[in-house]
Structures are given as structure tokens and as C-alpha cells.
């Protein structure tokens, strides 16, 4: 195997973690983070552990299937952990991990921006649609 120059090594590293490139590992994480249900579930869990039914009440509009898929995706990515308490019936709680808490400030900022700029976005859409 030929040795690489320092410039070649830098190029390889640059390409490995450039989320604009489809083959970048970060690309798939961005896809997850841009999901509206992910943002809403992370926001719901910000104040502490919740049961599935409690999350469903907070995240209005999410079907049980969508909520379950989102929680599994977040658990797989290490953003949420699931704790099962042995009882009858079994109790299952979901809570943010340290990694999930680290994402909260960014998710909260995006959510706040969306909530405070919706009128402007609707106005821009109306102007665009008139053209």
C-alpha cells in the first residue's frame, strides 16, 4: 500500500466528516436531527424522564407508530435511554442521555426560531405563491 502525503491525508479526513457529502457519516445524523418528531421528542424529555403515553400527550399529532419509531431511533443513536421497571404492568420511562442533553440548546434554539418566525414564513410563502 503506497504511503500518502500529508495533503492526501488531510483530504481524506476532510471528506470523511463533511456532512455535505452523501457518503459522510455525519450526513445520516443530520437527517435524523432534521426530523420534526426528533426535535419535539427531545424537547418533551428536556425536563426529565417520561412514559410513552406522557410523551404522546406532549407531542401532539404524533401517531403511536411514529413516536415509537422516533424513540427507537433516538435510543439507537445514544440520545435517549429507555428504563424498564419490573412491575405489573411493566413501566417504561424514556430520558435524555448526556449526549441528548448536549443537543438540547441547539434544538431549543431551532424550535424557538420556528415559533417566533412563523408569521414571517407564512407571509413569504403567500408572496411567493402569488407570483
C-alpha positions as CSV (number, residue, x, y, z in Angstrom):
1,X,0.0,0.0,0.0
2,X,1.6,3.3,-1.0
3,X,2.1,6.0,1.6
4,X,0.0,9.1,1.5
5,X,1.3,12.6,1.6
6,X,0.2,14.9,4.4
7,X,-2.1,16.7,1.9
8,X,-3.7,13.4,0.8
9,X,-4.3,12.5,4.5
10,X,-5.9,15.9,5.1
11,X,-8.1,15.5,2.1
12,X,-9.3,12.0,3.2
13,X,-10.1,13.4,6.7
14,X,-11.9,16.4,5.2
15,X,-14.1,14.2,3.1
16,X,-14.8,11.7,6.0
17,X,-16.6,14.4,8.1
18,X,-18.1,16.7,5.5
19,X,-21.8,16.4,6.1
20,X,-22.5,18.0,2.7
21,X,-21.2,14.8,1.1
22,X,-23.6,11.9,0.8
23,X,-21.0,9.4,2.0
24,X,-20.2,11.3,5.2
25,X,-21.2,9.6,8.4
26,X,-22.5,13.0,9.6
27,X,-25.0,13.1,6.7
28,X,-27.1,10.4,8.3
29,X,-27.0,12.1,11.7
30,X,-28.2,15.4,10.1
31,X,-31.1,13.5,8.5
32,X,-32.1,12.3,12.0
33,X,-31.7,15.7,13.6
34,X,-33.8,17.4,11.0
35,X,-36.8,15.2,11.7
36,X,-39.5,17.3,13.3
37,X,-40.5,14.5,15.6
38,X,-37.0,14.2,16.9
39,X,-37.0,17.9,17.8
40,X,-40.3,17.6,19.6
41,X,-39.5,14.4,21.5
42,X,-36.1,15.8,22.7
43,X,-37.9,19.0,23.8
44,X,-40.5,16.9,25.6
45,X,-37.8,15.0,27.5
46,X,-35.9,18.1,28.5
47,X,-37.4,18.3,31.9
48,X,-36.9,14.7,32.9
49,X,-38.0,11.1,32.2
50,X,-41.4,10.4,30.7
51,X,-43.5,7.4,29.9
52,X,-44.6,6.8,26.3
53,X,-48.1,8.0,27.0
54,X,-46.8,11.2,28.6
55,X,-44.6,11.9,25.6
56,X,-47.6,11.3,23.3
57,X,-49.7,13.9,25.2
58,X,-46.9,16.5,24.8
59,X,-46.0,15.7,21.2
60,X,-49.4,16.4,19.7
61,X,-50.0,14.9,16.3
62,X,-47.5,12.1,16.5
63,X,-49.1,8.7,16.0
64,X,-48.1,5.9,18.3
65,X,-46.1,4.2,15.5
66,X,-44.3,7.5,14.7
67,X,-43.5,8.1,18.3
68,X,-42.2,4.5,18.8
69,X,-40.0,4.8,15.7
70,X,-38.6,8.1,16.8
71,X,-37.9,6.9,20.4
72,X,-36.1,3.8,19.0
73,X,-34.1,5.9,16.6
74,X,-33.1,8.2,19.4
75,X,-32.2,5.3,21.7
76,X,-30.1,3.7,18.9
77,X,-28.2,7.0,18.3
78,X,-27.5,7.3,22.1
79,X,-29.6,10.4,22.6
80,X,-32.3,8.7,24.7
81,X,-32.2,5.8,27.1
82,X,-35.1,3.5,28.0
83,X,-35.5,2.2,31.5
84,X,-37.9,-0.7,32.3
85,X,-39.1,-1.1,35.8
86,X,-40.3,-4.5,36.8
87,X,-43.9,-4.1,37.8
88,X,-47.4,-5.2,36.7
89,X,-47.7,-3.9,34.1
90,X,-44.1,-3.1,33.4
91,X,-43.2,0.6,33.5
92,X,-41.1,2.0,30.7
93,X,-39.6,5.5,31.0
94,X,-37.5,7.4,28.4
95,X,-35.0,10.0,29.3
96,X,-32.2,12.0,27.6
97,X,-28.7,10.8,27.9
98,X,-25.7,13.1,28.4
99,X,-25.3,13.2,24.6
100,X,-29.0,14.1,24.3
101,X,-28.7,16.9,26.8
102,X,-25.8,18.3,24.8
103,X,-28.1,18.6,21.8
104,X,-30.8,20.4,23.7
105,X,-29.5,24.0,23.4
106,X,-29.3,23.7,19.6
107,X,-32.7,22.0,19.3
108,X,-34.3,24.6,21.6
109,X,-32.9,27.4,19.5
110,X,-34.3,25.9,16.3
111,X,-37.7,25.4,17.9
112,X,-37.8,28.9,19.3
113,X,-36.8,30.4,16.0
114,X,-39.6,28.4,14.2
115,X,-42.1,29.5,16.8
116,X,-41.1,33.2,16.7
117,X,-40.8,33.5,12.9
118,X,-43.8,31.5,11.6
119,X,-45.8,34.7,10.7
120,X,-42.9,35.9,8.5
121,X,-42.5,32.5,6.9
122,X,-46.2,32.4,6.1
123,X,-46.1,35.9,4.6
124,X,-43.1,34.9,2.5
125,X,-45.0,31.8,1.2
126,X,-48.0,33.9,0.4
127,X,-45.9,36.4,-1.6
128,X,-44.1,33.5,-3.4
129,X,-47.4,31.7,-4.2
130,X,-48.9,34.9,-5.8
131,X,-46.1,35.0,-8.4
